[in-house]
Amino acid sequence: MCHRGVQQGDSEGLAKELRDGQLGKATGTGDPACGGDPAQEVGQPSPPRCVAMGCWRAPSTVLACLLLLRLPPSPACPAACRCSSGEGDCSAHALREVPQSLSTNTSALWLGYNFITVLGPRSFPPLPGLLGLSLPHNRLGLIRSQALVGLGALQELDLTNNYLTVLTPEAFLPLTSLAMLNLGSNRLEELDPGVPRSLPQLQALLLQDNPWVCGCGILPLWRWLSHNSEKHCFSLPEKSLLLCRFPERLNNYPIMAFGNESFRQCQETSLSARHYITFLTIGPFSFMASIFFCTFMGTITVVYHNLRREPHFWRRRRICRGH
């Protein structure tokens, strides 16, 4: 009876049943649990105890059924997104930042064609189940350290068609499971090899359509790519599209076509920042030490010459006295 009432979902039908005595509120007929007699006629008065019990039991039973059959609340979904089956599509909504009310069970998230310019620290809510993140065609120019905290399960990251010029390894440290990184169509002239080195599970790196400057600054990246492209667990898709933009004489020259001899001059003259700091530190100290040493040696020389001249002085005085 409870099941029938909930299925109908009609308050008028429920009120009619209550009036007709189907739930045993007033007459107790048709419900032996209320103490009524099924064969008793509707007009016949019922025992007083049925009236007392029926007035409270029928509403309580209906309320319990409604509570048990109520559907659970749906997972949170931002107003600017469309969510279904663990996937969130927040594309093309002029967003300037990542929505924070995303469900924690989101496994794929699209944020393309928005106006996101910077990913600051903790830009994303905790999404422990997120596997794929797509941010193409934004205005993203900077990813700060700790910006991707909470995305430890992420396996694919698409950052194509943005304004990225510099990337630091610290920004990618939380992505311990990332297998594919797409940095195509940005404004990268160089790439710190510490970026792919900070991704222990990286298997594919896409770098095409960037204005690479093929000078000594690209040597560390070339070394890393040459070393890892030979591994079976790593792939460099479309590496033929990894082309130099500058200098002009190397425009459209494939970076992976370079050899060790191409960077011979860089290997002979290139100095790291640590070397320059060492030189700047040692220089002033060595200058002061040289001044002190020269002064000390000059003083010693003058004293020595004075001591050598004193015996001749006393000898001349004796000669004068003898005469």
C-alpha positions in Angstrom: 0.0 0.0 0.0 2.9 2.3 0.8 4.5 1.4 -2.5 1.3 2.3 -4.4 1.0 5.6 -2.7 4.5 6.7 -3.6 4.3 5.5 -7.1 1.3 7.7 -7.8 2.9 10.8 -6.4 -0.5 12.4 -6.2 -1.4 14.3 -3.1 -5.1 14.3 -4.0 -5.1 10.5 -4.4 -3.3 10.1 -1.0 -5.9 12.4 0.6 -8.7 10.4 -1.0 -7.2 7.2 0.4 -7.0 8.8 3.8 -10.7 9.9 3.6 -11.9 6.5 2.4 -10.2 4.7 5.2 -7.7 2.8 3.0 -4.8 3.7 5.4 -6.9 3.1 8.4 -6.8 6.6 9.8 -10.4 7.1 10.8 -12.3 3.8 10.5 -9.6 1.2 10.7 -11.3 -0.9 7.9 -9.2 -2.8 5.4 -6.1 -2.8 7.7 -6.0 -5.6 10.2 -2.8 -4.2 11.6 -4.9 -1.3 12.9 -7.2 -3.6 14.7 -10.1 -3.2 12.2 -12.2 -5.9 10.7 -11.9 -6.3 6.9 -15.5 -7.4 6.7 -16.8 -4.4 8.7 -18.9 -1.9 6.8 -17.7 1.6 6.2 -20.5 3.2 8.2 -20.0 1.0 11.3 -18.1 2.7 14.1 -14.7 1.3 14.9 -13.1 0.7 18.3 -11.7 3.7 20.0 -8.1 2.2 20.1 -8.0 2.0 16.3 -8.9 5.7 16.1 -6.0 6.5 18.4 -3.5 4.3 16.6 -4.6 5.0 13.0 -4.4 8.8 13.4 -0.6 8.5 14.0 0.4 5.3 12.2 -0.8 6.2 8.7 1.1 9.5 8.3 4.2 8.0 9.9 4.2 5.1 7.4 3.8 7.3 4.4 6.5 9.7 5.6 8.9 6.7 6.2 8.2 5.4 2.7 8.9 8.9 1.2 12.2 9.2 3.0 13.3 5.7 2.0 12.5 6.1 -1.7 13.8 9.7 -2.0 16.6 9.8 -4.7 20.1 10.8 -3.5 21.3 14.3 -4.5 23.1 14.7 -7.8 26.8 15.6 -7.7 27.8 19.2 -7.8 28.1 20.8 -11.3 29.0 24.5 -11.9 26.4 26.6 -13.6 28.8 27.2 -16.5 29.5 23.5 -17.1 27.7 20.5 -18.4 28.3 17.4 -16.3 27.5 13.7 -17.0 29.1 10.4 -16.0 32.1 12.0 -14.3 32.9 14.3 -17.2 32.7 18.1 -17.0 32.5 20.3 -20.1 33.1 24.0 -19.2 34.2 25.1 -22.7 33.4 28.4 -24.3 31.9 30.1 -21.4 34.3 33.1 -21.1 35.7 31.8 -17.9 38.6 33.6 -16.3 39.4 31.0 -13.7 38.8 27.4 -13.0 35.3 26.6 -11.4 35.7 25.6 -7.8 32.5 23.6 -7.3 33.4 20.7 -9.5 32.5 17.2 -8.2 35.4 15.2 -6.7 34.5 12.2 -8.9 35.3 14.2 -12.1 37.4 12.1 -14.4 37.7 14.4 -17.5 37.5 18.2 -17.6 37.3 20.5 -20.7 38.1 24.2 -20.2 39.0 25.2 -23.7 38.0 28.4 -25.5 37.9 30.5 -22.4 39.8 33.6 -21.1 42.0 32.0 -18.4 45.4 33.9 -18.4 47.1 32.6 -15.2 47.0 29.5 -13.2 48.0 30.6 -9.7 48.7 28.3 -6.6 45.9 25.8 -6.1 43.8 27.0 -9.0 42.0 23.7 -9.1 39.8 22.1 -6.4 40.9 18.7 -5.2 40.1 16.3 -8.0 41.7 12.9 -7.0 40.1 11.0 -9.9 40.8 13.5 -12.7 42.6 11.7 -15.6 42.3 14.1 -18.5 42.5 17.9 -18.4 42.1 20.1 -21.6 42.9 23.8 -21.6 43.4 24.7 -25.3 42.6 28.1 -26.9 42.8 30.1 -23.7 45.1 33.1 -23.0 47.2 31.2 -20.6 50.7 32.8 -20.3 51.9 31.7 -16.8 51.6 28.5 -14.7 52.8 29.2 -11.2 54.3 26.8 -8.7 51.7 24.6 -6.9 49.1 25.5 -9.6 48.3 21.9 -10.3 48.2 20.6 -6.7 45.4 18.1 -6.2 45.7 16.5 -9.6 48.0 13.7 -8.8 46.1 11.1 -10.9 46.2 13.2 -14.1 47.4 11.3 -17.1 46.8 13.7 -20.0 47.3 17.5 -20.1 46.5 19.6 -23.2 47.9 23.2 -23.1 47.8 23.8 -26.9 47.1 27.2 -28.5 48.1 29.4 -25.5 50.6 32.2 -24.8 53.1 30.2 -22.7 56.7 31.5 -23.0 58.4 30.1 -19.9 57.7 26.9 -17.9 59.3 25.9 -14.7 59.7 22.3 -13.3 58.1 23.3 -10.0 54.7 23.9 -11.8 54.6 20.2 -12.8 55.9 18.5 -9.7 52.4 17.4 -8.5 51.7 15.5 -11.7 53.4 12.3 -10.8 51.2 10.2 -13.1 51.2 12.3 -16.2 51.8 10.3 -19.3 51.1 12.8 -22.1 51.9 16.5 -22.2 50.9 18.7 -25.2 52.6 22.1 -25.4 52.0 22.7 -29.1 51.2 26.1 -30.6 52.5 28.3 -27.8 55.3 30.9 -27.7 58.1 28.8 -26.3 61.6 29.7 -27.5 63.4 27.4 -25.1 62.3 24.7 -22.6 64.0 23.8 -19.4 64.7 20.1 -19.6 63.8 20.0 -15.9 60.1 20.2 -17.0 59.9 16.7 -18.7 62.4 15.5 -16.1 60.0 16.3 -13.3 57.4 14.0 -14.8 58.5 10.4 -14.0 55.7 8.7 -16.0 55.9 10.9 -19.1 55.6 8.8 -22.3 54.7 11.4 -24.9 55.7 15.1 -25.4 54.3 17.3 -28.1 56.2 20.6 -28.8 55.3 21.5 -32.4 54.5 25.0 -33.7 56.6 26.9 -31.2 59.1 29.7 -32.2 62.2 27.8 -31.1 65.5 29.7 -31.1 68.1 27.3 -32.2 71.1 28.6 -30.4 73.1 27.4 -27.4 70.1 27.9 -25.2 68.3 24.9 -26.8 71.2 22.6 -26.3 69.9 21.1 -22.9 66.5 20.4 -24.5 68.1 18.8 -27.6 70.3 16.6 -25.4 67.2 15.4 -23.4 65.1 14.7 -26.5 68.0 12.9 -28.2 68.5 10.7 -25.2 64.9 9.9 -24.5 63.7 9.5 -28.1 65.7 6.3 -28.2 63.7 4.7 -25.3 60.9 2.4 -26.1 58.7 3.8 -23.3 58.9 7.4 -24.7 57.6 8.8 -27.9 58.0 12.2 -29.6 55.0 12.5 -31.9 55.4 14.6 -35.0 59.0 15.3 -34.2 59.5 16.3 -37.8 57.4 19.4 -37.0 59.8 20.4 -34.2 61.4 23.2 -36.3 63.7 26.2 -35.6 62.2 29.7 -36.1 65.3 31.7 -35.3 68.0 32.6 -36.4 66.7 33.3 -39.9 69.3 31.1 -41.6 67.9 28.1 -39.7 64.2 28.9 -40.2 62.2 25.6 -40.6 65.3 23.5 -39.9 64.3 20.3 -37.9 65.8 20.5 -34.4 66.2 16.7 -34.2 68.4 16.9 -37.3 71.2 18.6 -35.3 74.3 16.6 -34.2 76.9 17.0 -31.6 79.1 18.9 -33.9 76.4 21.5 -34.3 76.8 22.5 -30.7 80.6 22.2 -30.4 81.0 26.0 -30.0 78.4 26.0 -27.2 80.0 23.1 -25.4 83.4 25.0 -25.3 82.2 28.3 -24.2 78.9 27.8 -22.3 79.0 28.5 -18.6 76.4 27.8 -16.1 74.9 30.3 -13.7 76.8 28.7 -10.8 80.1 29.5 -12.6 79.2 33.2 -13.0 78.2 33.4 -9.3 81.5 31.8 -8.4 83.5 34.3 -10.5 81.6 37.3 -9.0 82.3 36.0 -5.5 85.9 35.2 -5.9 86.8 38.3 -7.9 86.5 41.0 -5.1 88.2 38.7 -2.5 91.1 38.0 -4.8 91.5 41.7 -5.5 91.6 42.6 -1.8 94.0 39.7 -1.1 96.4 40.9 -3.8 96.5 44.4 -2.4 97.2 43.1 1.1 99.9 40.8 -0.2 101.6 43.6 -2.1 101.5 45.9 0.9 102.9 43.2 3.1 105.7 42.4 0.7 106.6 46.0 0.2 106.8 46.6 4.0 109.1 43.6 4.4 111.4 44.8 1.6 111.7 48.3 3.1 112.5 47.0 6.5 115.1 44.6 5.1 116.9 47.4 3.2 116.9 49.6 6.3 118.5 46.8 8.4 121.2 46.3 5.8 122.1 50.0 5.8 122.5 50.4 9.6 125.9 48.6 10.0 127.5 50.9 7.4 126.2 53.9 9.4 127.7 52.8 12.7 131.0 51.9 11.0 131.4 55.4 9.6 130.8 56.9 13.0 133.6 54.9 14.5 136.0 56.0 11.7 135.2 59.6 12.4 135.9 59.3 16.1 139.3 57.6 15.5 140.5 60.6 13.5 
